[in-house]
Amino acid sequence: MTTIAVTGHMDLTETTVPLVRVALTELLVPYADGTLVGVSCIARGADALFAEAVLALGGKLVVVLPSQDYRRTEVTPGHAVLFDRLVEAAAEVTVLPYERAGRRAYEDANAVLLERAERVVAVWNGQPPSGQGGGTSDMVTEARRIGLPVDVVWPQGAARQG
């Protein structure tokens, strides 16, 4: 088994999505030998694109949800159908014991991803942390600190909204 966790930006532009989808698939193909396990919080953007790529390559999806209210309060209407499909397709779903989503829940979800992973894929523009905690750069920093290999995916032409 090769267990790979994902972290990444949620706010990818519409033109960035297909670029990231291709880059993730190319990155994961070498692991698509029946032993790939992808661990994701399946948030919109990078997390969901990674989960879709894992499943498309025949891998096993493990979903980690930061809180009990995550689906109801954090999943936007535009992401709900895909979110529900990914939960349904998952081989395992872990819901952390927090009633409400928040900084601590996100930080702990990242910790669970890192505990489960042998490597990390980061769909990341390389920018420093926003200071909110639980973000992409925070997870990359922690993964590197504990010695996990990190593959950064940020294709030419990729951008964030705003």
Buried (B, 14 or more C-beta within 10 A) or exposed (E): EBBBBBBBBBEBBEEBBEBBBEBBBEBBEEBBEEEBBBBBBBBBBBBBBBBBBBBEBEBBBBBBBBBBBBBEEBBEEEBEEBBEBBBEBBEEBEBBEBEEBBEBBBBBBBBBBBEBBEBBBBBBBEEEBEEEEBBBBBBBBBBEEEEBEBBBBBBEEBBEEE
